[in-house]
Amino acid sequence: MRSPSRHLFTFTALLTAGLAVSACKPTYPKCDQDEHCKDKGEYCLNGTCQECKEDANCVAKRGQGFECKAGRCEQKPECKADGDCAAKGADLVCRGAKCVAECTANTDCPSGKKCDNKKCVAECAQDVDCGPGRFCVDGACSDTMRGGVKVSSQCRPMSATGGEVVATEVVHFEFDQFDLTPEGRQVLDKDADCLKQAPMVKMVLEGHADERGTQEYNLALGEKRAATVQSYLKKQGIEAARMVIRSKGENQPVCEEHTESCWSKNRRVEFIQSVK
């Protein structure tokens, strides 16, 4: 018959061993084996309980399309470069590891670009694309022309649809005359001031006449009016090389009523601008 003292010794030894094992288990989130993380549904990776330690753990937890990255389940990237998106769509690019449209608004594009049909394209092709008084420089809209030339606010055109770089006013003439009126000289003084601010602007001075007189006479009269304007601008400091004259005669009226008020609008010289 075994003595009670022997049974007590055996129980005490087992208890002591159990406490020793329990005392050796690391405190969460530290671990030595997966078993230490099991109650959290995690795995032991580099001595710490983590969401995963291999891709299979993530597939089991979250399904296909996930992978294990540094102990965390993350969705696999759709792409690493724009070329990876070609199979998903010709206009898609790689952004944040996903294939997306290059842009949905102008703010998605870099400076000098705009969003057009979900693609970032050049902001402009010509000055009129940029609005009044702004310039298209190498595909981007700018307040200054090439070379840093800037036009003052009073010399900027009111509309961007006419192709003007600087504001110029039409010069009008009296019936059957090609001499400047006092009003015409005032207009050209303002035009010259603005044209001096943009030395890269060249222009065609286009002379016109009203419908009275023969075709040949009106073509000659329109040319004389354009030459008068050219001569006056030269005296105001505008280089001759910037100006070309031509005549449209009576062929391009801005008003077609047969009245003096209408004819007076047709007797004119207009500025057709370009940047060279």
Secondary structure, 3 states (H helix, E strand, C coil): CCCHHHHHHHHHHHHHHHHHHHHHCCCCCECCCHHHHHHHCCEEECCEEECCCCHHHHHHHHCCCEEEECCEEEECCCCCCHHHHCCCCCCEEEECCEEEECCCCHHHCCCCEEEECCEEEECCCCHHHHCCCCEEECCEEECECHHHCECCHHHCCCCCCCCCCCCCCCEECCCCCCCCCHHHHHHHHHHHHHHHHCCCEEEEEEEECCCCCCHHHHHHHHHHHHHHHHHHHHHCCCCHHHEEEEEEECCCCCCCCCCHHHHHHHCEEEEEEEEC
